[in-house]
Amino acid sequence: MRPYFFFSYARRDHLAGGAFVDQFFADLRDELARIEPEAGPGELAYRDTERLRIGDDWERQLSRMVGASRTMVALYSPAYFASDYCGKEWTAFDNRTRRHEEQTGESVPALIPVLWEPPPEDLPAEVRRIQYLQDDFGPEYATGGLRHLLRTDPHGTAYRLVVRVIAERVREAAAWRVSELRDLDLGRVEGCFPVPEIAPVAARSSLVRLFVAARWSGDRAARAAATAAANGDRVPPQRSEGLPAAGTDGAGTDGAGGFDERYHGGWYGAHPRDWAPYHPPRLPSLAVQAQQVITRAGHSTSLETVGPDLADALDRARENNEVSVLLVDPWAADGEPYRQALRDFDRQNHPVTAVLLPDSSDDPPPGPARARLWEGVREVFARTWLHRSGPEPLFRIHVRRERFERELLSTVTVAQNRLLDQVDDDPVTARAQFGLGPDPRPMPGLTIPAWPPPAPSAPPNPSNPRNPRNPRNPSSPPEPPPDPPAQAGPPLPRPGDTPGNGAAPGARAVLREETVPPATRAPSEGEADR
């Protein structure tokens, strides 16, 4: 098989904006299928994430596809030129086109660059000789790249033009059928980049504010739900590592240190932040896990419980150039004390706030009870629910345990990108706050500015009345217990801290609601960085 194009991209670009990379690949493949209807579905494109399977020799398969594909579409970005393996792919395919020209006298433009983000100026001579800008793509493409077009208008005319032109270039170059290189071994290829002078891509660093809306053991609703679940037709869950039962204070265990079979909505501790939604439950709690994940990514975090002043807190965070994430228990969303605060959030505009609703697929099992649960969630988030789809939504439901960390980091990145887009009065300061370098420099030979002149911002509106909150109902369920004072306490639990491996029996995650300093080391991205 000789695919029409090999999709070459940096793994870091996919981690930072995977939905955008996925959308461009899919749109390009679909456009090529439209203009080249005779090509079969498997013949149009090769991308490692779609073709590699468990047990495959990934380096051998990539080598074979780079040597066989008719063209290569390369997503230029700082991360691309800082990737050793992208350098291998680029160099190997460029050598193929040169070898074809030496053998046949035909110069085929089969290496097709796409400007994903503005690359560094000091590129290798081999890269500079290949044109990667085109006048009719417009100044926004030249200064911001295709990712900028996708972020601002994912279905706009400018983006569609780039997709159409690149697809036509792929079809034209594929017709020449560059000579195949059957014995290519990417492991032995010496890539012409990364450029030694290029500084490593800086990670974005800022405060991420976490808000939790979940039940706790003193909540009467949690107790009632556990009792109702005990009378229902639910498959008993597996035993956990000695954690207390859902909706109890620890006295509802099965007598053998295991988890009570009345599991319903997760395990609830003495505070909403102790909530563990997945089964079997494990330490640390979801809130602590979220803080650990975000801290490892180079950010600071704070943790709060959703309260009546949620909207004001989110507005203050946005004014301070901070993004926020709501971790919402589906079982608690449509009940007190969270219902009104979440509905107020839904009625207002909070474009840099993400909402994640974790879900265990069998809690409750598929059926009327499960339908009623999520219908209640939909009623609370009536407007936000409509935005759960799209290239990179900030409202994500049915978040499974195996995808929680990935979904969390993805929404943080999206929220920070949107916040950065809105800060246009001082772009240099705004970029510096996120750990980014100075504003993008113009491409060589271009006269257009790297940043548009700052537009005058509208004066702040001193009067911004909100709907008065309903007076507190004396008969409503008790408020969550107050947060513990900021004082020295036990360290954050490490993943795997369960009774038997160093933690005290029955110990729960303890978390102070204060800022957690950024990690001193960025997380490893694996040995093979694409």
C-alpha positions as CSV (number, residue, x, y, z in Angstrom):
1,M,0.0,0.0,0.0
2,R,1.3,3.5,-0.9
3,P,-0.8,6.1,0.9
4,Y,-1.3,9.5,-0.7
5,F,0.3,11.3,2.2
6,F,2.2,10.5,5.4
7,F,1.1,12.7,8.3
8,S,4.1,14.0,10.2
9,Y,3.5,16.0,13.4
10,A,5.0,16.6,16.8
11,R,3.7,14.7,19.7
12,R,3.8,17.8,21.9
13,D,1.5,19.6,19.5
14,H,-1.0,16.8,19.8
15,L,-0.8,16.8,23.6
16,A,-1.4,20.6,23.6
17,G,-4.3,20.6,21.2
18,G,-5.1,17.1,20.1
19,A,-8.6,17.9,18.9
20,F,-7.3,20.5,16.5
21,V,-4.6,18.2,15.1
22,D,-7.3,15.5,14.7
23,Q,-9.7,17.8,13.0
24,F,-7.2,19.0,10.4
25,F,-6.1,15.4,9.6
26,A,-9.7,14.3,9.2
27,D,-10.7,17.4,7.1
28,L,-7.6,17.0,4.9
29,R,-8.3,13.3,4.3
30,D,-12.0,13.9,3.6
31,E,-11.2,16.7,1.1
32,L,-8.7,14.4,-0.6
33,A,-11.3,11.7,-0.8
34,R,-13.7,14.2,-2.4
35,I,-11.3,15.3,-5.2
36,E,-9.8,11.8,-5.6
37,P,-12.8,9.5,-5.4
38,E,-11.0,6.5,-6.9
39,A,-8.7,6.2,-3.9
40,G,-9.8,3.7,-1.3
41,P,-10.3,4.7,2.4
42,G,-7.1,3.0,3.5
43,E,-5.1,4.4,0.7
44,L,-5.7,8.1,1.4
45,A,-3.4,8.7,4.4
46,Y,-1.2,7.2,7.0
47,R,-1.1,8.4,10.6
48,D,0.5,6.4,13.4
49,T,-2.3,6.8,15.9
50,E,-4.8,5.2,13.5
51,R,-2.6,2.3,12.2
52,L,-0.4,1.2,15.0
53,R,-1.7,-1.7,17.1
54,I,-0.6,-3.6,20.1
55,G,2.5,-5.7,19.3
56,D,3.4,-3.7,16.2
57,D,7.1,-2.8,15.6
58,W,6.3,1.0,15.5
59,E,9.7,2.1,14.2
60,R,9.7,-0.5,11.4
61,Q,6.1,0.4,10.4
62,L,6.9,4.2,10.4
63,S,10.0,3.5,8.3
64,R,8.1,1.5,5.8
65,M,5.4,4.2,5.5
66,V,7.8,7.1,5.2
67,G,9.6,5.1,2.4
68,A,6.3,4.2,0.6
69,S,3.9,7.2,1.0
70,R,3.6,9.3,-2.1
71,T,3.8,12.6,-0.2
72,M,4.4,13.8,3.3
73,V,2.4,16.6,5.0
74,A,4.6,18.1,7.8
75,L,3.1,20.3,10.5
76,Y,5.7,23.0,11.1
77,S,5.9,24.4,14.7
78,P,8.6,25.0,17.4
79,A,7.8,21.6,18.8
80,Y,8.2,19.9,15.4
81,F,11.7,21.4,15.0
82,A,12.6,20.4,18.6
83,S,11.6,16.7,18.0
84,D,14.4,14.3,17.0
85,Y,12.0,11.8,15.4
86,C,10.2,14.5,13.4
87,G,13.7,15.4,12.1
88,K,14.3,11.9,11.1
89,E,11.0,11.7,9.2
90,W,11.5,15.0,7.5
91,T,15.1,14.2,6.5
92,A,14.3,10.7,5.2
93,F,11.5,11.9,3.0
94,D,13.5,14.9,1.7
95,N,16.3,12.4,0.8
96,R,13.7,10.4,-1.1
97,T,12.6,13.3,-3.3
98,R,16.3,14.2,-4.0
99,R,17.1,10.6,-4.9
100,H,14.1,10.5,-7.2
101,E,15.3,13.7,-8.9
102,E,18.7,12.3,-9.4
103,Q,17.3,9.1,-10.9
104,T,14.6,10.5,-13.2
105,G,15.4,14.2,-13.5
106,E,11.9,15.0,-12.1
107,S,11.7,17.5,-9.2
108,V,8.5,16.6,-7.3
109,P,7.2,18.9,-4.5
110,A,6.1,15.9,-2.5
111,L,7.2,17.3,0.9
112,I,4.3,19.6,1.7
113,P,4.7,21.9,4.8
114,V,1.8,23.2,6.8
115,L,2.4,26.1,9.1
116,W,0.9,24.9,12.4
117,E,2.5,27.5,14.5
118,P,5.2,30.1,13.5
119,P,8.5,28.2,13.5
120,P,11.9,29.5,14.8
121,E,13.7,31.9,12.3
122,D,17.0,30.0,12.5
123,L,15.9,26.9,10.5
124,P,18.3,24.5,8.8
125,A,19.2,25.4,5.2
126,E,17.4,22.2,4.0
127,V,14.2,23.4,5.5
128,R,14.5,27.1,4.3
129,R,14.8,26.1,0.7
130,I,11.2,24.7,0.7
131,Q,8.5,27.3,0.5
132,Y,6.0,27.1,3.4
133,L,3.9,30.3,3.0
134,Q,1.4,31.2,0.3
135,D,0.0,34.7,-0.3
136,D,-3.6,33.6,-0.7
137,F,-3.6,31.9,2.7
138,G,-3.8,35.4,4.3
139,P,-1.9,37.2,7.1
140,E,-3.5,35.3,10.0
141,Y,-2.1,32.1,8.6
142,A,1.4,33.7,8.2
143,T,1.6,35.1,11.7
144,G,-0.4,32.6,13.7
145,G,-0.5,29.4,11.7
146,L,-3.3,26.9,11.0
147,R,-3.8,26.2,14.7
148,H,-4.8,29.9,15.1
149,L,-7.3,29.6,12.3
150,L,-8.8,26.5,14.0
151,R,-9.0,28.2,17.4
152,T,-10.7,31.4,16.1
153,D,-12.9,30.0,13.3
154,P,-12.7,26.2,12.9
155,H,-15.1,26.2,9.9
156,G,-14.3,29.5,8.4
157,T,-13.3,30.4,4.9
158,A,-9.6,30.9,5.6
159,Y,-9.3,27.4,7.2
160,R,-11.2,25.7,4.5
161,L,-9.1,27.4,1.8
162,V,-5.9,26.0,3.4
163,V,-7.4,22.5,3.6
164,R,-8.5,22.6,0.0
165,V,-5.2,23.9,-1.4
166,I,-3.1,21.3,0.6
167,A,-5.4,18.5,-0.6
168,E,-4.9,19.6,-4.2
169,R,-1.1,19.8,-3.7
170,V,-1.2,16.2,-2.3
171,R,-3.1,14.9,-5.3
172,E,-0.8,16.7,-7.8
173,A,2.4,15.5,-6.2
174,A,1.0,11.9,-5.6
175,A,0.5,11.6,-9.3
176,W,4.2,11.7,-9.9
177,R,4.8,8.6,-7.7
178,V,8.1,9.4,-6.1
179,S,10.4,6.3,-6.1
180,E,9.7,4.0,-3.2
181,L,12.5,3.4,-0.6
182,R,12.0,-0.1,0.6
183,D,15.1,-0.5,2.9
184,L,14.6,2.7,4.9
185,D,15.5,2.5,8.6
186,L,14.5,5.6,10.5
187,G,16.6,4.4,13.5
188,R,19.7,5.0,11.4
189,V,18.7,8.3,9.9
190,E,20.4,11.4,11.3
191,G,17.8,14.2,11.2
192,C,18.8,17.7,10.2
193,F,17.0,19.1,13.3
194,P,16.3,19.9,16.1
195,V,18.2,23.1,15.7
196,P,20.7,23.5,18.5
197,E,20.0,27.2,19.0
198,I,16.3,26.6,19.5
199,A,15.3,27.0,23.1
200,P,13.0,24.3,24.5
201,V,9.3,25.0,24.3
202,A,8.3,26.6,27.5
203,A,5.4,25.1,29.5
204,R,2.5,27.3,30.3
205,S,2.4,28.1,34.0
206,S,-0.4,29.8,35.9
207,L,-2.8,29.2,38.7
208,V,-5.6,26.8,38.0
209,R,-8.5,27.1,40.4
210,L,-10.3,23.8,41.2
211,F,-13.9,23.8,42.5
212,V,-15.6,20.6,43.7
213,A,-19.3,19.9,43.9
214,A,-19.8,16.5,45.5
215,R,-21.6,14.9,48.4
216,W,-20.0,14.2,51.8
217,S,-20.7,11.7,54.5
218,G,-22.8,14.2,56.6
219,D,-25.0,15.0,53.7
220,R,-28.5,13.6,54.2
221,A,-28.9,13.1,50.4
222,A,-25.9,10.9,50.4
223,R,-27.3,8.7,53.2
224,A,-30.7,8.5,51.5
225,A,-29.1,7.5,48.2
226,A,-27.1,4.8,49.8
227,T,-30.2,3.4,51.5
228,A,-32.1,3.5,48.2
229,A,-29.3,1.8,46.4
230,A,-29.2,-1.0,48.9
231,N,-32.8,-1.9,48.0
232,G,-32.1,-1.6,44.2
233,D,-31.1,-4.3,41.7
234,R,-27.5,-3.3,41.4
235,V,-24.5,-5.7,40.8
236,P,-22.4,-5.7,44.0
237,P,-19.1,-4.0,43.3
238,Q,-15.7,-5.4,44.0
239,R,-14.1,-4.8,47.4
240,S,-11.7,-1.8,47.7
241,E,-8.7,-1.2,49.8
242,G,-10.5,-0.7,53.1
243,L,-12.1,2.6,52.4
244,P,-15.4,3.5,54.2
245,A,-18.6,2.8,52.5
246,A,-20.5,5.3,50.4
247,G,-22.7,7.6,52.4
248,T,-21.4,6.5,55.7
249,D,-18.9,7.8,58.3
250,G,-16.9,4.7,58.1
251,A,-19.2,2.5,60.1
252,G,-20.8,1.0,57.1
253,T,-18.1,-1.4,56.0
254,D,-18.8,-5.0,55.5
255,G,-17.1,-6.1,58.7
256,A,-14.0,-7.4,56.9
257,G,-12.5,-4.0,56.1
258,G,-14.0,-4.1,52.6
259,F,-16.3,-1.7,50.8
260,D,-20.0,-1.8,51.5
261,E,-22.1,-3.1,48.7
262,R,-24.3,0.0,48.8
263,Y,-21.9,1.8,46.6
264,H,-23.8,4.7,45.0
265,G,-22.3,7.7,43.2
266,G,-18.8,7.0,44.7
267,W,-17.2,7.0,48.1
268,Y,-17.9,10.1,50.2
269,G,-15.7,11.2,53.1
270,A,-16.0,13.9,55.7
271,H,-15.6,16.7,53.1
272,P,-16.7,17.1,49.4
273,R,-13.0,17.1,48.5
274,D,-12.8,13.4,49.7
275,W,-15.1,12.3,46.9
276,A,-13.8,9.2,45.0
277,P,-16.2,8.7,42.1
278,Y,-14.8,5.6,40.5
279,H,-15.2,2.0,41.5
280,P,-13.3,0.4,43.1
281,P,-12.4,3.7,45.0
282,R,-8.8,4.4,45.7
283,L,-6.6,7.0,47.2
284,P,-6.0,9.8,46.5
285,S,-9.4,11.4,46.1
286,L,-10.4,12.9,42.8
287,A,-9.6,16.4,43.9
288,V,-6.1,15.5,45.2
289,Q,-5.5,13.5,42.0
290,A,-6.5,16.6,39.9
291,Q,-4.1,18.8,41.9
292,Q,-1.2,16.3,41.5
293,V,-1.8,16.0,37.7
294,I,-2.0,19.8,37.2
295,T,1.1,20.4,39.4
296,R,3.1,17.8,37.5
297,A,2.2,19.7,34.3
298,G,3.9,22.8,35.7
299,H,1.0,24.8,37.1
300,S,-0.1,25.9,40.6
301,T,-3.5,24.9,41.9
302,S,-6.0,26.0,44.5
303,L,-9.0,24.0,45.7
304,E,-12.4,25.2,46.8
305,T,-15.9,23.9,47.3
306,V,-18.7,25.1,45.1
307,G,-20.8,27.6,47.0
308,P,-23.4,30.4,46.5
309,D,-20.6,32.8,45.4
310,L,-19.3,30.5,42.6
311,A,-20.1,33.0,39.8
312,D,-18.2,35.8,41.7
313,A,-15.2,33.6,42.4
314,L,-15.0,32.6,38.7
315,D,-15.2,36.3,37.6
316,R,-12.4,37.2,40.0
317,A,-10.3,34.3,38.6
318,R,-10.8,35.5,35.1
319,E,-9.9,39.1,36.0
320,N,-6.7,37.7,37.5
321,N,-6.0,35.8,34.3
322,E,-6.6,32.5,36.0
323,V,-8.6,29.5,34.6
324,S,-11.0,27.4,36.6
325,V,-12.1,23.8,36.5
326,L,-15.4,22.5,38.1
327,L,-15.3,18.8,39.2
328,V,-19.0,17.9,39.5
329,D,-20.6,14.8,41.1
330,P,-23.5,13.9,38.8
331,W,-25.4,12.6,41.9
332,A,-25.1,16.0,43.6
333,A,-25.6,18.4,40.6
334,D,-29.3,18.5,40.9
335,G,-29.5,18.8,44.7
336,E,-28.7,21.2,47.5
337,P,-26.5,23.0,48.2
338,Y,-25.2,23.0,44.6
339,R,-28.2,23.3,42.3
340,Q,-28.7,27.0,42.4
341,A,-25.0,27.9,42.1
342,L,-24.5,25.6,39.1
343,R,-27.6,26.9,37.4
344,D,-26.4,30.5,37.9
345,F,-23.1,29.4,36.3
346,D,-24.9,27.9,33.4
347,R,-26.9,31.1,32.7
348,Q,-23.8,33.2,32.6
349,N,-20.8,33.4,30.3
350,H,-17.6,31.8,31.7
351,P,-15.5,31.1,28.6
352,V,-12.4,30.1,30.5
353,T,-14.0,27.6,33.0
354,A,-14.0,23.9,32.3
355,V,-16.6,21.4,33.7
356,L,-15.8,17.7,34.2
357,L,-18.4,15.2,35.3
358,P,-16.8,11.8,36.1
359,D,-18.9,8.7,35.5
360,S,-18.6,5.0,36.2
361,S,-20.4,3.2,33.4
362,D,-22.3,0.9,35.8
363,D,-23.3,3.5,38.4
364,P,-26.2,3.1,37.9
365,P,-26.4,0.4,35.3
366,P,-27.9,1.3,31.9
367,G,-31.6,1.8,32.4
368,P,-34.3,4.2,33.6
369,A,-32.3,5.2,36.7
370,R,-29.3,6.1,34.7
371,A,-31.4,8.1,32.2
372,R,-33.0,10.0,35.1
373,L,-29.6,10.8,36.7
374,W,-28.2,12.4,33.5
375,E,-31.5,14.1,32.6
376,G,-31.1,15.9,35.9
377,V,-27.6,16.9,35.0
378,R,-28.9,18.2,31.7
379,E,-31.5,20.3,33.4
380,V,-29.0,22.0,35.6
381,F,-26.5,22.7,32.7
382,A,-29.2,23.5,30.1
383,R,-27.1,25.9,28.1
384,T,-23.7,24.5,28.7
385,W,-24.9,21.0,27.7
386,L,-25.3,22.3,24.1
387,H,-21.5,23.0,24.0
388,R,-20.4,19.5,24.9
389,S,-19.3,18.8,21.3
390,G,-16.9,20.7,19.0
391,P,-13.2,20.7,18.4
392,E,-12.2,21.2,22.1
393,P,-15.2,21.5,24.4
394,L,-14.8,22.8,28.0
395,F,-17.9,20.9,29.2
396,R,-17.1,17.1,29.3
397,I,-19.5,14.4,30.6
398,H,-19.1,10.7,31.2
399,V,-15.4,11.1,32.0
400,R,-14.1,7.6,32.7
401,R,-11.3,6.8,35.1
402,E,-8.8,5.9,32.4
403,R,-9.4,9.2,30.6
404,F,-9.6,11.6,33.5
405,E,-6.1,12.9,33.6
406,R,-6.0,13.4,29.8
407,E,-9.4,15.1,29.8
408,L,-8.4,17.4,32.7
409,L,-5.1,18.5,31.1
410,S,-6.8,19.0,27.8
411,T,-9.4,21.3,29.2
412,V,-6.8,23.3,31.2
413,T,-4.9,23.9,27.9
414,V,-8.0,24.9,26.0
415,A,-9.1,27.3,28.8
416,Q,-5.6,28.9,28.9
417,N,-5.6,29.3,25.1
418,R,-9.0,31.1,25.2
419,L,-7.9,33.3,28.1
420,L,-4.7,34.2,26.1
421,D,-6.8,35.1,23.1
422,Q,-8.9,37.5,25.1
423,V,-6.0,39.4,26.7
424,D,-5.1,41.7,23.8
425,D,-4.2,44.9,25.6
426,D,-0.7,43.8,26.5
427,P,0.2,40.6,24.6
428,V,3.8,40.5,25.8
429,T,2.8,40.5,29.5
430,A,0.0,38.1,28.9
431,R,2.2,35.6,27.1
432,A,4.9,35.9,29.8
433,Q,2.3,35.0,32.5
434,F,1.7,31.7,30.8
435,G,5.4,31.0,30.6
436,L,5.5,31.8,26.8
437,G,8.2,33.8,25.0
438,P,7.7,37.2,23.5
439,D,5.2,37.9,20.8
440,P,5.6,35.9,17.5
441,R,8.1,37.3,15.2
442,P,7.1,38.1,11.5
443,M,8.2,35.6,8.9
444,P,11.2,36.5,6.8
445,G,10.3,38.7,3.9
446,L,6.9,39.7,5.2
447,T,5.9,43.2,6.1
448,I,2.8,42.4,8.1
449,P,3.1,42.9,11.8
450,A,3.4,40.0,14.2
451,W,0.6,41.3,16.3
452,P,-2.3,43.5,15.3
453,P,-2.5,47.0,16.9
454,P,-4.2,46.7,20.3
455,A,-7.9,47.7,20.0
456,P,-9.1,50.1,22.7
457,S,-10.8,48.2,25.4
458,A,-14.3,49.2,26.6
459,P,-14.4,50.9,30.0
460,P,-15.4,48.7,32.8
461,N,-19.0,48.7,33.8
462,P,-19.2,49.6,37.5
463,S,-22.7,48.3,37.8
464,N,-23.1,44.6,37.2
465,P,-26.0,43.5,39.3
466,R,-26.6,39.9,39.7
467,N,-29.9,38.2,40.5
468,P,-30.3,38.2,44.3
469,R,-29.7,34.8,45.8
470,N,-32.7,33.1,47.3
471,P,-32.7,33.4,51.1
472,R,-31.4,30.4,52.9
473,N,-34.0,27.9,53.7
474,P,-33.7,26.8,57.3
475,S,-34.9,23.3,56.4
476,S,-32.3,22.8,53.6
477,P,-29.6,20.2,54.1
478,P,-26.6,21.3,56.2
479,E,-23.7,23.2,54.5
480,P,-20.5,21.3,53.9
481,P,-18.1,21.5,56.9
482,P,-15.8,24.5,56.8
483,D,-12.5,24.1,55.3
484,P,-9.6,23.5,57.7
485,P,-7.4,26.5,58.5
486,A,-4.2,26.8,56.5
487,Q,-1.7,25.3,58.8
488,A,1.0,22.7,58.6
489,G,-0.4,19.3,57.9
490,P,0.4,15.9,56.4
491,P,1.8,16.0,52.9
492,L,-0.3,15.3,49.8
493,P,-0.8,11.6,49.4
494,R,1.1,9.9,46.6
495,P,-0.7,7.6,44.1
496,G,-0.8,4.2,45.6
497,D,-0.8,5.4,49.2
498,T,-3.2,2.8,50.6
499,P,-3.3,0.9,53.9
500,G,-0.5,-1.7,53.7
501,N,2.0,0.4,51.8
502,G,2.9,3.0,54.3
503,A,-0.4,4.9,54.9
504,A,-2.2,4.5,58.2
505,P,-5.2,2.2,58.2
506,G,-8.3,4.0,57.2
507,A,-6.4,7.2,56.4
508,R,-8.1,9.6,54.1
509,A,-6.6,12.2,51.7
510,V,-6.0,15.4,53.6
511,L,-5.8,18.6,51.5
512,R,-5.5,22.2,52.5
513,E,-7.2,24.7,50.3
514,E,-4.2,26.7,49.4
515,T,-2.0,27.3,46.5
516,V,0.3,24.4,45.5
517,P,3.6,25.6,44.1
518,P,4.5,24.4,40.5
519,A,6.5,21.3,40.1
520,T,10.2,21.8,39.6
521,R,10.4,19.2,36.9
522,A,8.2,18.8,33.8
523,P,6.7,15.4,33.3
524,S,8.4,12.9,31.0
525,E,6.8,12.5,27.6
526,G,8.4,9.1,26.8
527,E,11.5,8.1,25.1
528,A,10.3,8.6,21.5
529,D,9.0,12.2,21.3
530,R,7.1,12.6,18.0
